[in-house]
Amino acid sequence: MSEPVAFWIDHEYDRERARDGISRYGEHLRDNTGDFSDSLGDIAPVAFACTAWRIATSPALSPGYVRWHRRILTAVCVRNQWDGTLSARVELVSPRPATLTWTPDWQGDREWRDWPQTFGQFLEPSEQDLVKTSYLRAMLLIQTPIPLDGLPEAPQEPLDDLEETARRTVALLVRKLNEAITPIVRQLELW
């Protein structure tokens, strides 16, 4: 069994499910070209990268062009408001903090459950479950800068190969996010 990775692109699924036989992501980019209007021609590739990532992980593409490990709940790329650099914000399912596993004293007379799972997927408890059961679902919030080196420049115009630039950008973001997040995911999988 191979080691888990945090993020990957499933090119085969993307191509097989495309109406044009080439790429669902490409189709979605063409349908949402207007989303890039503020980033075209920008000297920094940050806004373009954030938009390309948002479209690649959009629920409209379910599953997304970018897929992620079952422990990852959300993964967004954002522009840092302080200096305009690129950052990632990733939420992960986590085990309970160690201080809550040492003793059951904090539980009182309640039975606290962890994340519900079905076929290995972490789920939100249903409203019906919340009526009768208490849940303590631990999460980690990871906020990390993403270096800009290697990111392609934002196209000047939508016709300047927006699709290829978005694909290259997303592939590089997947690689950079894997460098930061995959070691954490692998450690959590030991839980």
ABEGO torsion letter per residue (X at the ends): XBBBBABBBBAAAAAAABAAGABAAAAAAAAAAAAAAAABGBABAAAAAAAAAAAAABAAAOBBABBBBAABABBBBBBBAAAGBBBBBBBBBBBBBAAAAABAAAAEABBBBBBBBBGGBBBBBBAAAAAABBBBBBBBBBBBBBBABGBBBBBABAABGAAAAAAAAAAAAAAAAAAAAAAAAAAAAAX
